[in-house]
Structure formats: structure tokens, C-alpha cells
Amino acid sequence: MARVDRTKRVDPGRADGFAEVGRRLLLAGRSVAAQRDPRHASGLAILAVHAVIVFADALSIASSGRKSTSPDHAATVKLLRSSLGARLPKEMDRLVERVVAEKDRFEYQGYVATAKEADAVFAKAERFAAWAESALIDL
């Protein structure tokens, strides 16, 4: 098992609450995307990143009863890998890693996302969420 950063125990029964937050973030993102206003692109990108993180948390909680408490969001990806092991498809692993890596740029660096970038990261979030929902059923 790979070394993971700081974590805390979370009752696996709370995993669906985390998934529900992800669902609501995606719902908000769909509302923003439907407006087709490029001024909201950064907001859409941030919603997408957070949706991926919270779905990753839900999966880790459901499978291992642990959630990352590290300020480094890459730790969320490491914990997801550790928690799911071979049940995490390489495609989903790479997708989560790429989306989470964008968090600093979209949220903390004053970067203004383009509509094209926001649409792309939101599409990745939707794809991961769909996979995560089915994976949660099987856990």
C-alpha cells in the first residue's frame, strides 16, 4: 500500500453525504454552463475541481473509512489510489490527477479560465462522477 498523507477516520455510512455534495456541485455547474457566459468560466472550472475532489473523498470513505486532511489536494488522489487499489481504472486515476492538479491555477493563482478550458474540465468532472456513482454502488 502506498504511503498517504494525513487522514482522518470517517464513518463509511457518510460516503453518500459526500457524494451528494458532488451531485449538487455538478448541478450548479450545469446551471452555470447553460448560461454560456464566458465570465463564469472560472467559476465553472472551480465547481468541477471541487466536484471531483468530493467524489474522490466519497469513494475513499466508502472503501477505507478514511478522508484526507492534508492541505495538499494531491493527497486526495493518493488516498483514492490506496483505498481502491486495482478497482480504480487507470483512465479514472489519470483524470482525477489532472483535474486536481488544476485546482491551484483555477482557484489561487488569479488565472481567468477560458470557456473552452472550463467546459473541458467540467466534462471530466461529469465523466468521473458518473463512474464514481457506479463504483459507490459496488462498494
ZIWO-V33100 format. One record per residue. RES is the residue in three letters. D_FIRST is the distance of its C-alpha to the first C-alpha in Angstrom with 1 decimal. Layout:
res: <RES & RES>
d_first: <D_FIRST & D_FIRST>
//
This chain:
res: <MET & ALA & ARG & VAL & ASP & ARG & THR & LYS & ARG & VAL & ASP & PRO & GLY & ARG & ALA & ASP & GLY & PHE & ALA & GLU & VAL & GLY & ARG & ARG & LEU & LEU & LEU & ALA & GLY & ARG & SER & VAL & ALA & ALA & GLN & ARG & ASP & PRO & ARG & HIS & ALA & SER & GLY & LEU & ALA & ILE & LEU & ALA & VAL & HIS & ALA & VAL & ILE & VAL & PHE & ALA & ASP & ALA & LEU & SER & ILE & ALA & SER & SER & GLY & ARG & LYS & SER & THR & SER & PRO & ASP & HIS & ALA & ALA & THR & VAL & LYS & LEU & LEU & ARG & SER & SER & LEU & GLY & ALA & ARG & LEU & PRO & LYS & GLU & MET & ASP & ARG & LEU & VAL & GLU & ARG & VAL & VAL & ALA & GLU & LYS & ASP & ARG & PHE & GLU & TYR & GLN & GLY & TYR & VAL & ALA & THR & ALA & LYS & GLU & ALA & ASP & ALA & VAL & PHE & ALA & LYS & ALA & GLU & ARG & PHE & ALA & ALA & TRP & ALA & GLU & SER & ALA & LEU & ILE & ASP & LEU>
d_first: <0.0 & 3.8 & 6.6 & 8.9 & 12.6 & 14.8 & 14.6 & 17.1 & 17.3 & 19.4 & 21.1 & 19.7 & 23.5 & 23.8 & 21.7 & 25.0 & 26.6 & 24.2 & 24.8 & 28.5 & 28.4 & 26.9 & 29.7 & 32.3 & 31.1 & 31.4 & 34.8 & 36.0 & 34.8 & 36.8 & 39.9 & 39.5 & 39.1 & 42.1 & 44.3 & 43.8 & 44.5 & 42.9 & 43.2 & 40.4 & 38.0 & 35.9 & 35.7 & 34.6 & 31.8 & 30.6 & 30.7 & 28.6 & 25.9 & 25.8 & 25.8 & 22.7 & 20.9 & 22.1 & 21.2 & 17.6 & 17.8 & 19.4 & 16.7 & 13.9 & 16.4 & 17.4 & 14.0 & 12.3 & 15.4 & 14.1 & 15.8 & 15.5 & 18.4 & 18.1 & 21.2 & 19.4 & 18.9 & 16.5 & 14.0 & 14.8 & 13.6 & 10.2 & 9.9 & 11.4 & 9.0 & 6.0 & 8.8 & 10.5 & 8.3 & 11.3 & 13.7 & 13.8 & 16.6 & 16.6 & 19.9 & 18.7 & 15.8 & 18.4 & 21.0 & 19.0 & 18.1 & 21.8 & 23.3 & 21.4 & 22.3 & 25.9 & 25.9 & 27.3 & 30.0 & 31.2 & 31.1 & 31.6 & 33.4 & 36.6 & 35.9 & 38.0 & 36.3 & 38.6 & 39.0 & 37.5 & 34.3 & 34.1 & 34.8 & 32.1 & 29.3 & 30.7 & 30.6 & 26.9 & 26.4 & 28.5 & 26.6 & 23.2 & 24.8 & 26.3 & 23.0 & 21.3 & 24.3 & 24.0 & 20.2 & 21.0 & 23.6 & 21.3 & 18.7>
//
